[in-house]
Amino acid sequence: MRKPHLFSVLAAGLTAVLSFNTQAAQKDSFSVCWTIYAGWMPWEYGAAEGIVDKWAKKYGIDIDVVQINDYVESINQYSAGQFDGCSMTNMDALTIPAAGGVDSTALIIGDFSNGNDGIVVKGEKKTLGDLKGQNVNLVELSVSHYLLARGLDKAGLSERDLKVVNTSDADLVAAFATADVTSVVTWNPLLAEIEATPAVTKVFDSSQIPGEIIDLMVVNSDTLRDNPAFGKAMTGAWYEIMATMSADNPAGIAAREHMAKASGTDLAGYEAQLAATKMFYSAKDAVAFAKSPKLPATMSKVAAFSFSHGLLGEGAQSADAIGMSFANDVVTGDKGNLKLRFDPTYMQMAADGEL
């Protein structure tokens, strides 16, 4: 997750997108994709344990849950119409499918990063202000980049006060071990590994901007509109998984152990990542988050960052180029180009016991 953002819905892909959108209709077979990250491992567990299948059968449909190894590629495939849904962050939902013209809905708000993303410095540097004039290594145009921008803003600085050095997530730990690299921005489990290095200080993390780096299950809006059974099955399965994995009993431990192993760590490692993740185990809590006036305000911040970094598409004239809708009939951006919807309808059904 959280790899470099690439606006890559090319002409051929966009043609597929438009065709997919116009042909959306009632059907009985669906597919969704996900990539490895603490907040998305429940999808792997739900598929492996037959929970997704159980809920799909309840509504007379089939749902195929597919793991994609590359995060950005998973979103690109969704945007090209190869999947009906995909796990992604709020920023990437705006800047890849929505910016590419794909009307998308955040069906499930699963969690937000609450310390899983952070800025680490080494040596004598102890504060965000110490980044001034320095090189900062991170995955450019990712949520790490957004986290840096938000941290600098809080410190009264801007990106002009330092130099961002684009570094692959695969290379960040090794880069930090060299004398030339003094500051990095990254996410867990890389963050925990870097923090364990002697003489380092974490000067900022996502717990200081709670609710801004959000993990979602995003689905095609036209497909959802024509196939409410798809939304009901996905949401019902998700909250059954949430109830199991959050329980402090043998079944809950077994579920977390399964997710830990599937993500390449052990139970202690996975639970450490969950501790830095604000999971919405309760549908009621997810709905409250979706209905909060803070969510539109957060997405306006994300849109402003995205526009300033050229992520809303070549034709975007302002941060309001893409319309976004929220609960309580709130709309931000261009109402004539509404492409991203935070709709709590199905989470509300789960909260009300109507699934």
LINTASUL-V726001 format. One record per residue. RES is the residue in three letters. PSI is psi as a letter, one per 40 degrees, with the letter a starting at -180 (999 if undefined). OMEGA is omega in radians with two decimals (999 if undefined). NEAR is the number of other C-alpha atoms within 8 Angstrom. Layout:
res;psi;omega;near
RES;PSI;OMEGA;NEAR
RES;PSI;OMEGA;NEAR
This chain:
res;psi;omega;near
MET;i;2.98;8
ARG;f;3.05;8
LYS;i;-3.04;9
PRO;h;3.11;10
HIS;h;3.06;9
LEU;h;3.08;6
PHE;g;-2.94;9
SER;f;2.97;6
VAL;g;-3.06;13
LEU;i;-3.04;6
ALA;d;-3.12;6
ALA;d;3.13;7
GLY;d;-3.13;10
LEU;d;3.07;12
THR;d;3.11;8
ALA;d;3.13;10
VAL;d;-3.10;13
LEU;d;3.11;10
SER;d;-3.14;8
PHE;d;-3.09;10
ASN;d;-3.07;10
THR;d;-3.09;6
GLN;e;-3.13;6
ALA;h;-3.11;9
ALA;i;-3.13;8
GLN;h;3.11;7
LYS;i;-3.07;6
ASP;e;3.14;7
SER;h;-3.05;8
PHE;i;3.06;12
SER;i;3.09;11
VAL;i;-3.13;12
CYS;i;-3.13;14
TRP;i;3.06;15
THR;i;-3.05;13
ILE;h;3.02;10
TYR;i;-3.04;8
ALA;d;-3.06;10
GLY;e;-3.13;11
TRP;e;3.10;11
MET;d;3.08;12
PRO;d;3.12;11
TRP;d;3.10;10
GLU;d;3.14;12
TYR;d;-3.12;12
GLY;d;3.10;13
ALA;d;-3.09;11
ALA;d;-3.08;7
GLU;e;3.07;6
GLY;e;-3.11;8
ILE;d;3.11;12
VAL;d;3.12;13
ASP;d;-3.12;10
LYS;d;-3.13;9
TRP;d;3.09;12
ALA;d;3.14;14
LYS;d;3.12;9
LYS;d;-3.11;8
TYR;e;3.03;10
GLY;f;-3.13;7
ILE;i;3.02;12
ASP;h;3.07;10
ILE;h;3.10;11
ASP;h;-3.13;8
VAL;h;-2.97;11
VAL;h;3.04;8
GLN;h;3.03;9
ILE;h;-3.06;10
ASN;d;-3.10;7
ASP;h;-3.05;8
TYR;d;-3.11;12
VAL;d;3.12;10
GLU;d;3.12;8
SER;d;-3.14;14
ILE;d;3.10;13
ASN;d;3.13;12
GLN;d;3.05;10
TYR;d;-3.08;14
SER;d;3.13;15
ALA;e;3.08;13
GLY;e;-3.12;10
GLN;e;3.07;7
PHE;i;3.11;13
ASP;e;-3.14;12
GLY;i;-3.09;12
CYS;i;3.05;14
SER;h;-3.13;13
MET;i;3.08;13
THR;i;3.11;11
ASN;d;-3.13;11
MET;d;-3.13;12
ASP;d;3.05;10
ALA;d;3.13;13
LEU;d;-2.94;12
THR;e;3.08;14
ILE;c;-3.12;15
PRO;d;-3.10;17
ALA;d;3.12;14
ALA;d;3.11;13
GLY;e;3.07;12
GLY;e;-3.12;10
VAL;h;3.12;13
ASP;h;-3.01;13
SER;i;-3.12;14
THR;h;3.01;12
ALA;g;-3.08;13
LEU;d;-3.09;15
ILE;h;2.98;11
ILE;h;-2.99;12
GLY;d;-3.06;13
ASP;i;2.88;12
PHE;i;-3.14;13
SER;h;-3.09;17
ASN;f;-3.09;15
GLY;e;3.13;11
ASN;e;3.13;13
ASP;h;-3.09;15
GLY;i;3.09;16
ILE;h;-3.08;13
VAL;h;3.10;14
VAL;i;-3.13;13
LYS;i;3.05;11
GLY;b;-3.05;8
GLU;e;-3.13;4
LYS;h;-3.05;9
LYS;e;-3.07;11
THR;i;3.06;7
LEU;d;3.14;10
GLY;d;3.14;7
ASP;e;3.11;8
LEU;e;-3.10;12
LYS;h;3.13;8
GLY;e;-3.07;7
GLN;i;2.92;9
ASN;h;3.09;12
VAL;h;-3.10;14
ASN;h;3.13;13
LEU;i;3.03;16
VAL;h;-3.02;15
GLU;i;3.09;12
LEU;f;3.04;10
SER;a;3.08;11
VAL;e;3.01;9
SER;d;3.12;16
HIS;d;3.09;12
TYR;d;3.12;11
LEU;d;3.10;12
LEU;d;-3.13;10
ALA;d;3.13;10
ARG;d;3.11;9
GLY;d;3.12;10
LEU;d;3.12;12
ASP;d;3.13;9
LYS;d;-3.13;7
ALA;e;-3.13;8
GLY;f;3.13;6
LEU;i;3.06;11
SER;i;3.14;9
GLU;d;3.11;9
ARG;e;-3.10;6
ASP;e;-3.14;8
LEU;a;3.12;12
LYS;h;3.07;10
VAL;h;3.11;10
VAL;h;-3.12;9
ASN;h;-3.09;8
THR;h;3.12;10
SER;i;3.09;9
ASP;d;3.13;10
ALA;e;-3.06;5
ASP;e;-2.99;8
LEU;d;-3.11;14
VAL;d;3.13;11
ALA;d;3.14;7
ALA;d;-3.11;8
PHE;d;3.14;12
ALA;e;-3.14;7
THR;i;-3.10;7
ALA;d;-3.05;6
ASP;d;-3.07;4
VAL;h;-3.08;12
THR;e;-3.09;11
SER;h;3.07;14
VAL;i;2.99;13
VAL;h;-3.11;16
THR;a;-3.06;14
TRP;i;3.08;10
ASN;i;0.13;9
PRO;e;3.13;7
LEU;d;-3.11;10
LEU;d;-3.13;13
ALA;d;3.14;8
GLU;d;3.14;9
ILE;d;3.12;10
GLU;d;-3.13;11
ALA;e;3.11;7
THR;h;3.12;7
PRO;i;3.03;5
ALA;f;3.06;6
VAL;i;3.14;11
THR;h;3.01;10
LYS;h;-3.02;11
VAL;e;-3.14;11
PHE;i;3.01;10
ASP;i;-3.01;14
SER;e;3.06;15
SER;e;3.12;8
GLN;e;2.99;8
ILE;f;-3.03;9
PRO;h;3.08;10
GLY;e;-3.10;10
GLU;d;3.07;10
ILE;g;-2.92;12
ILE;h;3.13;12
ASP;h;-2.94;14
LEU;i;2.78;14
MET;h;-3.07;13
VAL;h;3.14;14
VAL;i;3.11;13
ASN;h;-3.04;12
SER;d;-3.14;9
ASP;d;3.12;10
THR;d;3.13;13
LEU;d;-3.14;11
ARG;d;-3.08;7
ASP;e;-3.05;9
ASN;g;3.14;11
PRO;d;3.10;8
ALA;d;3.10;8
PHE;d;3.13;12
GLY;d;-3.13;11
LYS;d;-3.12;11
ALA;d;3.13;14
MET;d;-3.08;11
THR;d;3.10;13
GLY;d;3.12;11
ALA;d;-3.09;13
TRP;d;-3.06;12
TYR;d;2.95;12
GLU;d;3.10;9
ILE;d;-3.14;12
MET;d;-3.13;11
ALA;d;-3.13;10
THR;d;-3.00;10
MET;d;-3.11;11
SER;e;-3.07;8
ALA;i;3.10;9
ASP;g;-3.14;6
ASN;i;-3.10;6
PRO;d;3.14;6
ALA;d;3.12;9
GLY;d;3.11;12
ILE;d;3.13;11
ALA;d;3.13;8
ALA;d;3.14;11
ARG;d;3.07;12
GLU;d;3.10;10
HIS;d;-3.13;9
MET;d;3.11;13
ALA;d;-3.13;13
LYS;d;-3.12;10
ALA;d;-3.14;9
SER;e;3.04;10
GLY;f;3.12;6
THR;a;3.07;9
ASP;i;-3.07;9
LEU;d;-3.14;10
ALA;d;-3.14;6
GLY;d;-3.13;9
TYR;d;3.13;13
GLU;d;3.05;9
ALA;d;3.09;8
GLN;d;3.10;12
LEU;d;-3.14;11
ALA;d;3.12;7
ALA;e;3.13;10
THR;h;3.08;14
LYS;g;3.12;10
MET;h;3.02;9
PHE;g;-3.14;10
TYR;d;-3.14;11
SER;h;3.08;10
ALA;d;3.12;12
LYS;d;3.13;9
ASP;d;3.12;9
ALA;d;3.12;13
VAL;d;3.12;12
ALA;d;3.10;8
PHE;d;-3.12;8
ALA;d;-3.09;13
LYS;e;-3.13;11
SER;i;3.07;7
PRO;e;3.12;6
LYS;d;-3.09;6
LEU;d;3.07;11
PRO;d;3.12;10
ALA;d;3.10;8
THR;d;-3.10;10
MET;d;3.04;11
SER;d;3.06;10
LYS;d;-3.14;8
VAL;d;3.13;10
ALA;d;3.14;13
ALA;d;3.09;9
PHE;d;-3.08;9
SER;d;3.13;13
PHE;d;-3.11;12
SER;e;3.13;8
HIS;e;3.03;7
GLY;f;-3.04;8
LEU;e;-3.12;10
LEU;e;3.11;15
GLY;i;-3.05;10
GLU;d;-3.07;5
GLY;e;-3.09;5
ALA;h;-3.13;9
GLN;e;-3.14;6
SER;i;3.09;6
ALA;e;3.14;14
ASP;e;-3.05;10
ALA;d;-3.10;11
ILE;h;3.10;15
GLY;i;3.09;15
MET;h;3.11;14
SER;i;-3.07;13
PHE;i;3.09;13
ALA;i;3.09;10
ASN;f;3.07;5
ASP;f;3.08;6
VAL;h;3.09;8
VAL;h;3.02;9
THR;i;-3.14;11
GLY;a;-3.05;11
ASP;h;-3.13;11
LYS;d;3.12;10
GLY;e;3.13;5
ASN;f;-3.08;8
LEU;h;-3.03;13
LYS;e;3.11;13
LEU;h;-3.04;15
ARG;h;3.02;12
PHE;g;-3.00;12
ASP;h;-3.10;12
PRO;e;-3.03;12
THR;d;-3.05;6
TYR;d;3.04;12
MET;d;3.08;14
GLN;d;3.07;11
MET;d;3.13;10
ALA;d;3.14;13
ALA;d;-3.10;11
ASP;e;-3.13;6
GLY;f;-3.05;6
GLU;e;3.13;6
LEU;999;999;7
